[in-house]
Amino acid sequence: YPDIFDYFPPNHRDSNICKVESNCNLQAYARYMGDHGVLVLPNTEKEAAEIKALIPFGDMGLDENKTYEITEILNGYAVETDGKNVAVTVDAGDMAVIHVKAID
């Protein structure tokens, strides 16, 4: 996703990054561009844990009323959501990388 991760504006205040509310011990964050974004959800625990996060649609510039395809990029599986929240099991010392893409 180079359009998301290779974007470095001259002024850091224009960066495409925002905070993600979650139960992670480290700060979860999202990077975004256009009609999609990526949530990075770390698990620093010594065992697998269920990581829960609120998708920050507004901060990512995404329309909350659209339909989204939500996929865990590293493992390729679809992530279930109630429309605003995601929950994924993440191995100890690993992270989930969640792609959120508008489909309509």
WOSUL-V968901 format. One record per pair of residues at least 12 apart in sequence whose ideal C-beta (glycine too) atoms are under 10 Angstrom apart, sorted by the first residue. I is the first residue (numbers start at 1). J is the second residue. D is the distance in whole Angstrom. If there is no record, write none. Layout:
I/J/D
I/J/D
//
This chain:
1/31/8
1/32/10
1/33/8
1/36/8
1/37/9
1/38/6
1/73/8
1/97/10
1/99/8
1/101/10
2/33/10
3/16/9
3/31/10
3/32/10
3/33/5
3/34/7
3/36/9
4/16/7
4/17/10
4/30/9
4/31/5
4/32/6
4/33/5
4/34/9
4/36/7
4/37/7
4/38/6
4/99/9
5/31/6
5/33/9
5/38/8
6/33/10
7/31/8
7/32/9
7/33/6
15/31/9
16/30/9
16/31/6
16/32/5
16/33/6
16/34/10
16/37/8
16/60/8
16/61/8
17/29/6
17/30/7
17/31/5
17/32/8
17/37/10
17/40/10
17/59/9
17/60/10
18/30/5
18/31/8
18/32/7
18/37/9
18/39/10
18/56/5
18/58/9
18/59/4
18/60/6
18/61/9
19/56/7
19/59/7
20/37/10
20/39/5
20/40/8
20/41/7
20/53/5
20/54/7
20/55/8
20/56/6
20/59/9
20/60/9
20/86/10
20/98/9
21/52/9
21/53/7
21/54/4
21/55/9
21/56/7
21/85/9
22/39/8
22/40/10
22/41/6
22/42/9
22/51/6
22/52/6
22/53/4
22/54/7
22/85/10
22/86/9
22/87/10
22/96/10
23/41/9
23/43/10
23/49/8
23/50/8
23/51/6
23/52/5
23/53/8
23/87/9
24/40/9
24/41/6
24/42/5
24/43/7
24/44/8
24/45/9
24/49/9
24/51/6
24/52/9
24/53/8
24/90/9
24/95/9
24/96/10
25/42/8
25/43/8
25/44/5
25/45/7
25/49/9
26/40/9
26/41/9
26/42/5
26/43/9
26/44/6
26/95/9
27/40/9
27/42/8
28/40/6
28/41/5
28/42/7
28/51/8
28/52/10
28/53/6
28/54/10
28/56/10
28/95/9
28/96/9
28/98/10
29/41/9
29/42/9
29/56/9
30/53/9
30/55/8
30/56/6
30/57/10
30/59/7
30/60/6
30/62/10
30/98/9
30/100/8
31/60/9
32/56/9
32/57/10
32/59/8
32/60/4
32/61/6
32/62/7
32/100/8
33/60/9
33/61/9
34/61/8
34/62/9
34/101/10
34/102/9
35/60/10
35/61/9
35/62/7
35/63/9
35/66/8
35/68/9
35/100/9
35/101/7
35/102/4
35/103/9
35/104/10
36/60/9
36/62/8
36/68/8
36/69/9
36/99/7
36/100/6
36/101/4
36/102/7
36/103/10
37/55/8
37/56/9
37/57/9
37/59/9
37/60/5
37/61/8
37/62/7
37/68/10
37/98/9
37/99/8
37/100/5
37/101/8
37/102/10
38/60/10
38/73/7
38/97/6
38/98/7
38/99/6
38/100/7
38/101/10
39/51/10
39/53/6
39/54/10
39/55/7
39/56/8
39/60/9
39/70/9
39/72/10
39/73/10
39/79/10
39/86/7
39/88/10
39/95/10
39/96/8
39/97/7
39/98/4
39/99/8
39/100/7
40/53/10
40/73/10
40/95/6
40/96/8
40/97/6
40/98/8
41/53/6
41/72/10
41/86/8
41/87/10
41/88/7
41/90/7
41/94/10
41/95/6
41/96/4
41/97/8
41/98/7
42/90/8
42/93/9
42/94/8
42/95/4
42/96/8
42/97/10
43/88/9
43/89/9
43/90/4
43/91/7
43/92/6
43/93/7
43/94/6
43/95/7
43/96/8
44/90/10
44/92/8
44/93/7
44/94/10
44/95/9
45/90/9
45/91/10
45/92/6
45/93/8
45/94/10
46/92/5
46/93/8
47/91/9
47/92/5
47/93/10
48/89/6
48/90/7
48/91/5
48/92/6
48/93/10
48/94/8
49/88/10
49/89/7
49/90/6
49/91/9
49/92/8
49/94/10
50/87/6
50/88/7
50/89/5
50/90/8
51/86/8
51/87/7
51/88/6
51/89/8
51/90/5
51/95/9
51/96/6
51/98/10
52/85/6
52/86/7
52/87/5
52/88/8
53/81/10
53/84/10
53/85/7
53/86/5
53/87/8
53/88/8
53/96/9
53/98/8
54/84/6
54/85/6
54/86/8
55/68/8
55/70/8
55/81/7
55/83/8
55/84/6
55/85/7
55/86/6
55/98/8
55/100/6
56/84/10
56/100/10
57/83/10
57/84/8
57/100/8
60/100/8
62/100/7
62/101/9
62/102/7
63/102/7
63/104/10
64/83/8
64/84/7
65/83/10
65/104/10
66/101/10
66/102/5
66/103/8
66/104/6
67/83/9
67/101/10
67/102/7
67/103/5
67/104/5
68/81/8
68/83/8
68/99/9
68/100/5
68/101/6
68/102/6
68/103/6
68/104/9
69/99/8
69/100/8
69/101/5
69/102/8
69/103/5
69/104/10
70/83/10
70/86/6
70/88/10
70/98/6
70/99/7
70/100/5
70/101/8
70/103/10
71/97/9
71/98/7
71/99/5
71/100/8
71/101/8
72/86/9
72/88/6
72/90/9
72/96/6
72/97/7
72/98/6
72/99/8
73/96/9
73/97/4
73/98/7
73/99/5
74/90/10
74/94/8
74/95/8
74/96/7
74/97/5
74/98/9
75/88/9
75/96/8
75/97/9
79/96/8
79/98/6
79/99/9
79/100/9
81/98/9
81/100/9
86/98/6
86/100/9
//
